[in-house]
Amino acid sequence: MDQIINQLLSSNHVLLASHTDPDGDAVGSLIAMGLALNAAGKKITLYNESSIPAIYRFLPSVERIIRHISTTNLFDMAVILDCGNLQRIGTAASMVNEIPVIINIDHHVSNNRFGDFKLLDTTACSTTEIIYRLIKNMAITISKAIAISIYTGILTDTGSFRFSNTNRAAFAICEEMIEKGVNPSEVAQHVYGRYSLGRIKLLNLALNSIEIFHNGKLSIMTITQDMLDETGTQPEDVDGLIHYARRIEDVKLTALIQEKKNGKHNSKGPRRFHVSLRSDGTIDVAAIATSFGGGGHTGAAGFGVEATLSDIKSEIASLAEKL
């Protein structure tokens, strides 16, 4: 960690990036680390290729996150957060790879150890837990804004402390963040409290799409671009819908297949999809996702693929025979 701290403190302009289709940990760690470096007098640029989900737009400085990079010549360092591989940041990966120093900070077991410096801890409940420890070791004061970002990252990545990655640090850090000014009920209201009418309609279509395969151990939920168009929702509104399919009795493996907008959604040929995987803890979905070029945790992972919807379902359904 000392090497990484020295690198960060000697930098001038740092690009910070997290994975596409960001969750609370990806957004929270991005903002927390960025604000901490800002407090240390560093120039920062926050980057995420995807639109930030509405439920995380309450986070401080979220408006500073940009979605496009025209050049990387401005940066002497890149900090990549919550990504198992550099390609998880999206189309800018090849450009970012040209930045002189790349620091990889992550907690995924599937991390391929990219970058010049690495701060990896698979026992951490979230990347924001690692960022918390890094900020403390840098002797940077945790402001209320940083605290809200850290708290949100831990809260969401542990599923409100329900997932198996929940550890003692999750509770201890969140308690400290509350002492820094975080209001748990306000955060929960933003993250879990209210849905737009469109999202409720999307949920109805998503529930109707659920299919149970073979021995009842696999459930698949499908979200198409047509469903988003019909309900007037955005891709970020899909966040969290997979949990309805994973709670079905006897299901061990759940997949959410989400069509990505690419101008081909009415064609019968291959289309781009993102597949999210969840397990009940008995199946290593990170291993499954890695075999498709993705990654994640033992209980939660994902990957992108270009194929027909029927082929993706068949491929995933074949896994059920081994459960």
N, C-alpha and C positions, 0 to 999 in steps of 0.2 A: 504493500500500500504506500510506503514511503516514496518509492520510485514514481508512482503515479501522482502523488501529491506534488512532488518536485516538478514533474512535467506540467501539471496544471498551473502551478504558480509561476512558471517561467514562460507560459504562453501569452500571446497577445490577443488574437481573435479566434475564438473557439466555435466550431460548428457542433451543435448537439442535435442528435437525431434518434428517433425511436421507430418501431416497426409500423408498417402500414396497417390499416384497420385497427387503430390503437384502442387498448383497453385502459382502465383506470391507472394501472401500474405504468404503462408506457407513457401516458400523459403526465402523471404525477411525478415520475422520476425525471422526465425531461424538464419540467418546470422547476422542480426543486433543485436539481443540479445547476440549471441555468441561472437561477436567482442567486444561488450560493456563489458561483463564479463572478457574477455581476457585483456582488457585495465585496468580493476580493479585488475588485478593480479591473476585471477582465471584460473585454468586449465579447459579446455572445450573439449567436444567431440560433434560434430554435427552429427545427425543421421536422415536419411530418408530411408525407406525401398525401395522406388521406384527410378528408374533412373530419374535424374533431366531433365525436358524438355529442349530441345536445346535452346529455346528462353531465358532461364534464366541462361544459362551457362556463360554468360558474367559477372555475378555478382561477386564482389570481394570475394575471399576465398571459392568459391563454390566447389573447388576441395577438401576442407577439410571435406565435407559431406560424411560420410561412410554409407554403406547399410547393414552391418552385425554387430551384437554384439554377442560376444562369452560368455561374462560374464558381470554381473552388479556389481560385488564385488568392482570394482575400484571407483564407484561413491557414493558420500554421498548425492547427490541431483539430481533430474530430473526436468527439466522444459519442460512441454508439451504445444506446441503452436498451436493455430488455430484448435483445436480438440474438438468436442462436447462430445466425450467420449474417454477413454484411448485406447479402441480397434481400434480407427482410425489410430494409428501409425502402425498397422499391427501385424505380428506374434510375435514381441518382447514384446507385451503388458504385457504378464504374467511375463516375466523376469523383465521388468521395474517396475512392481507393487511391486517388492521386495526391491526397493531402499528406504532407510529410509525416505526421504522427497520428496514429489511430489508437484510441483507447477503447477497449471492449469491456463493458460493465454489464453483468448479466447473472441470472440465477437458474437458467434452464439447463437441464441435464444433457440436452442435445447440442449445446454450444460447441462449435467446431474450432474454438480457440483462435479465431482470426485476430488481426491487429498486432501492433507493436508492443502494447502493454495490455495486460488483462487483469481484471478484478472480478473473479468468478467465485460464486458461493452457491452451490446447489442446495445447501441446507437453509438458505435464507427464504423467508416466506414470500418475498417479492424483491424486485430490483430496488424499490424505494427503501427497503430495509438496508441494503448495501449502501445506497446513497446517504442515508442517515448516518451510518458509521463513518463514511468518508468525510462528510461535512464536519462531524464532531472531531475527527482526527486532524482536520485542517484548521481547527479552532475558529471556525466561522459561526457567528451567532445565528441561531435558527429563528428567523422572523416568523410572524404569524402566517404570512403568505407561504413560506417554505413549509411550515408545519401543516397547513391545510393540504398541500400537495402530497406530502409524505403520508399523512393520515388516510387520504383518499386512496392512494396506491395500495396501502396495506389492507384497508377495509375491503376493497373490491377484489384484490387478488386472492384473498383468503375466503371470499364469499361470505363476508360478514362473520368471519371466524368459524365458518362451518366446514371448510375444506381441509383435507389431510395435511396441507402445507402449513397450517396454523401452528405457530410455535410460541414459546414463552416471550420471545423478543417482540412478537406482534402486539401482545398486550402491553408490554412495558413501554415500547416506543409510542404506541397510541396514547397511553396515559400521559406521557411526557408532552406529546403534541397538544393534548387537551389543556395542559398547564400553560402551554404557549398561546392559548387563545382559541383553539379549535372548538366549535360547537357541534358535537356529534349529531344532534337532531337536525341541524341545518344541512350538514353534509348528506345525511340519510335522505332528507327530503328531496334534495337535488338528484341523488343517485337512484333512489328507489321510489320516491314519493308520487310523482304525477306523470301520466302518459298523455300524449295528444290523442285526439279521436282517431287520427289516421293510424297511429301505432296500435291502438286497440283493434282496429279493423284488420291490420296486418297480422296481429296475433291470432285472430280468428282464422284467417287463411292459412297461417303457418300450422296451427293445430290440426286443421283439416288435411294438411299435406302429410301428416305423420304416417309412416308405414312401419310395420313390425315384420321382421324377416325371420324365416326358418324356425329356430328353436325358441323364439321369443326373447332372445338375449340382445338383439340389435334393433334400435329404432333409428329411423332416418327422417329428418325434417327438411323440407325443400323451400327455399325462397327464390322466386324468379324475378326478373326485371319487370315482367308484366304485373306481378303482385305489388311491387313498389309503385308502379305507375297508377294502378287502380286505386290504391289507398292514399296516394299523394305523399308517400313517405320517402325517406332517404336511406342509403345503405347503413348509416350509423344507427338507424332505428331498429336494426336487427339485433343489436347488442343485448344479450341476456335471454333471448327467446329459446336458445338451446336447452336451457334448464327445465323447461316444461317437458321436453321429450326425454330428458335423462331421468326424470322422477317417476317414470312409468314402472310399475311393479315388475320385478324380474329382469329388467333391462340392465345389461352390464356395459354395453358400448352404445354410444349415441353419436350420430353424425348430423351436422347441419350443413347442407349444400347450398351455398349462396351464389347466385349468378352475378357476375361482375359486368358492369355496363361497358360494352365495347362495340356497339353498333350492329351486333350480330344476333341479338336475342330473339329474332323471329326466324332465324335460319334453322335448318334441320341438321346442319353440320356441327363440328366442334365449336364449343363456346368456352369462355373463361369462367371458372368457378373458384370460389374459396371454400374449402372444406374444414369445418371445425370439428374436433373430436373430443369427447368426454368419456370417462370411464368411472366405474364405481370403486376403483382402486385395485381391482383384480387384474386389470389389463394395462399394459404399458403402451399408451397411445402415442407417446413421444417416439417410440421405435417405429410405429406404423407411419406416423407423419414423416419421419426422417427418410423412410424408404420411398416416399413420394417427393423428396426434396424439401420438406418442411421441417418442423421441429416443435419443441415445447416441453411440457412437463409430463411426468408419468400419467397424471390424471387428466391433463388438458393440453391439447396440441392442435396443430393445424397445418395446412399446406394449400398451395395454389396448383391448379391443373387446367389444361385446355383439352376438352373432350366433349362427347355428347353426354347429356344428363343420364341417359339409360346406361351408358358404359360405366359412368362413375358409380351409379347405384349397384350395378352388377359386381364391380370390383370390390366395393365395400361390403356388399351382401355376402360375397364369397368368404369374407373374414368371419362371418357369423358361424360358419360351419366348423370353425376351429375353436369356438368359445365353449 
